[in-house]
Structures are given as C-alpha cells and as structure tokens.
Amino acid sequence: MQKLKLVSSISIALFTFYLAGCNDDHDSNQAISQKPKPNVLFIMADDLGYSDLGAFGGEIHTPNLDALTQEGRILTDYHTAPTCSPTRSQLISGTDHHQAGIGAMAELTPAHLKGQPGYEGYLNNRSLSIAEVLRDNGYRTYISGKWHLGLTPETNAHAKGFDHSFTLLQGLDLHFKQNPSQYNRAGLATYTEDGQKIAVSDLPDDFFSTDYYTDKLIQYLDSGKRSGKPFFAYAAYTAPHWPIQAPQKYSDRYKGQYDVGYEQIRNARIAKQKQLGILPTNFQAADPLATAQIPKYPKWNELSSEQKALEARKMEVYAGMVENLDDNIGRLIQYLKANGQYENTLIFFVSDNGAEGFVRGTYGTETGFDTSLAAVGTANSYHYIGPRWAEVSAAPFHLWKDTAGEGATTAPAIVKLPNQKKAENIYHGFASVLDVFPTVLEYANVSVPKDQYKGRQINNPSGISWKSTLENKTASIRPAEFAFADELHGNKYAKQGDWKIAYQANGNLGTGKWELYNLKDDRGERNNLADSHPEQVSKLVEVYNKYTQQNGVLEFKQ
C-alpha cells in the first residue's frame, strides 16, 4: 500500500511538473507575442554630402557613425528631395512634398504658387504626422533641432504629435549664440520649446547648435525613461548647413589638410569609396564643372595663394562641424547604452539632401561679419563651402542641392536594427525618405493609416517599408522597373529601370532641355544620351507627367 502511495505521489508530482512546463511554455509564448516595441532614433544631418563620412570614403574623423555601420547597414542609393524642408515634409508625412504642402520651399515660392494646394509653405492639415501616429500607439515622441515646416502655433512640431520639442522654425540660423551687433536675427531665427517661443537672448551663452540640440534630446529621453513606453526621437541637426561655424578645437584639427585642393581630396575620396565597396571599381565619377559654367569659382590651380588659403580654411571648419556632429551622435548612442536602451533601438542616420553648392545672397558683407581669414568659422563669420568643395562633398555624383543631379538627392544613409550585432552587406538598391514612415510603423507593429485618420482626410503615405529587405527576407525594396520622379523649383527628373531624365532649371548647369542618362552604366551623369535615344526620353517624360498629375505639381516660374 505504501508502495502504491509512493507511485501515486510520484505520478502527481510528474503531472504537476508537466503542467508547470506547459504554463511556462504559455508564458514564454505570451512574452514573445508581447515583445516590447522598439525605440526609434532618427538622426538627420543638414546638407551633409555623400562622401563626408569616413564610412562613405571621407577623410573627416567620424568614428561614431563609422562604428554604427559595423552593427548596421549602409544604403548607397538612398534618395531625398533636392532641399531641406521638402525632405523633412516627406519624412514626417510619408507623402510627396507637393502633397504635404512644400511643393516649393516657403522662402522661394513665387507669387503665382503661394497658397495653392500643395504650396502652402508648411506641413498642411492633410499631412498625417508620423509622431502623431506613434504617440497614439503608445510612444513617447521627441524632436530637437530644425523643424522648417511651419512658423505658426498650428504648424509647430508641438501641434504635430511631439510630446516634447525644441525647434528652430526656419531653415537656418547662426550656430553660436553670439553674433555681430549689426546682424538682426529677429524674424530670421525663431526657437520654440513645446510650442512656446524662446528668445535667442535666452539661449545659454555657450550655445552651439549641435551641442545644444543633443543636450535637449537627452533631457527629453531622460524625462520619460521610467514611463515604460518606447520612444521616437528625431535629432534634426542643422550641421553642417551654412554658415559654416565650429568650435575652434574642432576646426583646428584639420589645419593644412585641405591645402592640396579640391581635385586631390575628391579623387582620394572616390578611391576610398571603391575600396570600401560603396562604389563599384569601374565607377566613372562625374566631371567637375568647367570654370565657364561657374566663373566666380575657378578650379584650384586657377586660384591665387590668398584664395587657396581662404578655401582651405573654409573646408577645415566644415570638417570640424562634421566631426562635432559625430561626437554628439556618439553622446546619444552612449546615453542609450548607459540606460539599457541601445539594443532595442532602431537607428537611422541620413542627410536631408546633397551638399550645398550655391552661394545664396551676400551674407557676410552687408551685415558686419568679419570676412578675414582668421575669423573663418567663428561666431563673427558667415561663409559657405561653395560649389567646388560641394563637388568634393557630393563625390562621386553630379551637382548638388537644389538641382536635378544625383548629387542633389543622393544622401548617405545608415540603418541599425534592434538587437543587430554585426554589419550586414551594403544595400545598393534604390531607397527613399518616403519609405521611413512605413518602415518605422511596421517595426512598431502599427498599420499605415489610409484615406482617413480620426475623421479627417489624409494624403496616403506612398513609400515602401524596408523591413523585409533589412532582415534579408527579400532581395530588394522595389521591383527592377519601378518608376520614380520629383520636381523642385523647376528642376525635375524621372527614372525607371536603368534610365533617368533630368532638367536643370539653372541654364549654366545643364542644356536647357531634358537630358538622358543610363544610371546602370553612368550614375555619374557624364554622357547625355538624349539625342541618340529620343524614344527613351519620351517614355520617361510620360513617367514624369503621370507623377505631376498624381501629386498636383504646378509649373514653377520665377
């Protein structure tokens, strides 16, 4: 009898252990199904060129971003709009910038387009904000840096779904607090925090844009770290946008490095890009513009010694801005690691467009800035890198920001997935800023809204999620013969398959008519094939016309 009781006890114990095991499995499955949503850190540089980072072939010291590529993936054919606010509208709304309200930059919209649908000059009410969707689905949402999508309380980041926001409303400002007394920043630079205006005079005396934007974003991240909610944090830097200014300890690190001139630095970058696998070894880079096309900006060997000294110093400062940017990105990454949030964070790093090659206005002469060589990069200076250094920055591509060249819309891009430990193979397929909206929502396990949201009509996001491609489940984001087009300020292009047509609104930069390039063989846009392949031009003009009809593109005339 005692033997029978012992057997029964053992049986009961085993059965209980079995049930416990079943419950453990159930809890484990439940834990998997309730896996925490990833945090999202989206970092955007301003006017950073394709080849500026070390990981993209540059000589500038960017160890933090280079390290990110060792745990993430480089995208070599990531595309933006041709300038900053159109790109930012596409990021936030997931729709073409003509639908989002930035058919032209507000500062450059001609009278006949002002107020037209899609040309409101701010992120319009039909544009659903990614921050609003994420906040409605349990995310903390933060932005620090450049907004450039509206100047009013109704169009402020605070009204577009961001829990906390520190924003520069306009497209640019000086990077230091100090400025010459003759330069009136009122109306040119407006800062807000959570929708409330902050006077420039109220900024700390040691304010430097990149440092302060990082301080604010870390402050916001820290404020909600015990909430149990994931975050969407948008670091919207203004570096290295003009005016080129940097703390001296950064710019002085590059003393003498650029004395060799444009061509030698550019050739070294292109060679490094091929070595790194960013470019194929047979890539033919774009030709630098002839001096006749930009007569105020001759080639290096045509400059005087004084001009060379000024040009070299400007690039030293620009490099210092980029290194300072990298250091601040390192601060964000270290904060996440120190607080146990890095592993579960989806991280994007991109630039908002190609390098800035234009010199806009005559800042620095009529407003009391110091134009001496010694002052370059200080709070008392106001400089651009100019078109020749922009050709270096955009290497290996043709032209720069606010054109129809590949150098306008091709930007560096790095993505690190949650819990990713090692680098994935470089992705050479086409990707767009429009794709960020659906990619982030898919990782957040949120459906992309269509047609209506909370009772209001919305423009439908038009990008394609990268998730399956980033996770190596599909080979490419888009099919081989996908069509894509854009227009801004009269510059326009369309591409399908291997072919691209482009029209440069600035006659000095193009032929004044549609140009045709085979991007498979000539992504440097060296050989215009329009005359020999008129049928291909006609085919792509149809692609472009369809794009304009679908997105409400109107004719831009100055």
C-alpha positions, 0 to 999 in steps of 0.5 A: 500500500505504501508502495502504491502511495509512493507511485501515486505521489510520484505520478502527481508530482510528474503531472504537476511538473508537466503542467508547470512546463506547459504554463511556462511554455504559455508564458514564454509564448505570451512574452514573445507575442508581447515583445516590447516595441522598439525605440526609434532614433532618427538622426538627420544631418543638414546638407551633409554630402555623400562622401563626408563620412569616413564610412562613405570614403571621407577623410573627416574623423567620424568614428561614431557613425563609422562604428554604427555601420559595423552593427548596421547597414549602409544604403548607397542609393538612398534618395531625398528631395533636392532641399531641406524642408521638402525632405523633412515634409516627406519624412514626417508625412510619408507623402510627396512634398507637393502633397504635404504642402512644400511643393516649393520651399516657403522662402522661394515660392513665387507669387503665382504658387503661394497658397495653392494646394500643395504650396502652402509653405508648411506641413498642411492639415492633410499631412498625417504626422508620423509622431502623431501616429506613434504617440497614439500607439503608445510612444513617447515622441521627441524632436530637437533641432530644425523643424522648417515646416511651419512658423505658426502655433498650428504648424509647430512640431508641438501641434504635430504629435511631439510630446516634447520639442525644441525647434528652430522654425526656419531653415537656418540660423547662426550656430553660436549664440553670439553674433555681430551687433549689426546682424538682426536675427529677429524674424530670421531665427525663431526657437520654440520649446513645446510650442512656446517661443524662446528668445535667442537672448535666452539661449545659454551663452555657450550655445552651439547648435549641435551641442545644444540640440543633443543636450535637449534630446537627452533631457527629453529621453531622460524625462520619460525613461521610467514611463515604460513606453518606447520612444521616437526621437528625431535629432534634426541637426542643422550641421553642417548647413551654412554658415559654416561655424565650429568650435575652434578645437574642432576646426583646428584639427584639420589645419593644412589638410585641405591645402592640396585642393579640391581635385586631390581630396575628391579623387582620394575620396572616390578611391576610398569609396571603391575600396570600401565597396560603396562604389563599384571599381569601374565607377566613372565619377562625374566631371567637375564643372568647367570654370565657364559654367561657374566663373566666380569659382575657378578650379584650384590651380586657377586660384591665387595663394590668398584664395587657396588659403581662404578655401582651405580654411573654409573646408577645415571648419566644415570638417570640424562641424562634421566631426562635432556632429559625430561626437554628439551622435556618439553622446546619444548612442552612449546615453542609450547604452548607459540606460539599457536602451541601445539594443532595442533601438532602431537607428537611422542616420541620413542627410536631408539632401546633397551638399550645398553648392550655391552661394545664396545672397551676400551674407557676410558683407552687408551685415558686419561679419568679419570676412578675414581669414582668421575669423573663418568659422567663428561666431563673427563669420558667415561663409559657405563651402561653395560649389567646388568643395560641394563637388568634393562633398557630393563625390562621386555624383553630379551637382548638388542641392537644389538641382536635378543631379544625383548629387542633389538627392543622393544622401548617405544613409545608415540603418541599425536594427534592434538587437543587430550585432554585426554589419550586414552587406551594403544595400545598393538598391534604390531607397527613399525618405518616403519609405521611413514612415512605413518602415518605422510603423511596421517595426512598431507593429502599427498599420499605415493609416489610409484615406482617413485618420480620426475623421479627417482626410489624409494624403496616403503615405506612398513609400515602401517599408524596408523591413523585409529587405533589412532582415534579408527576407527579400532581395530588394525594396522595389521591383527592377522597373519601378518608376520614380520622379520629383520636381523642385523649383523647376528642376525635375527628373524621372527614372525607371529601370536603368534610365533617368531624365533630368532638367536643370532649371539653372541654364549654366548647369545643364542644356536647357532641355531634358537630358538622358542618362543610363544610371546602370552604366553612368550614375555619374551623369557624364554622357547625355544620351538624349539625342541618340535615344529620343524614344527613351526620353519620351517614355520617361517624360510620360513617367514624369507627367503621370507623377505631376498629375498624381501629386498636383505639381504646378509649373514653377516660374520665377 
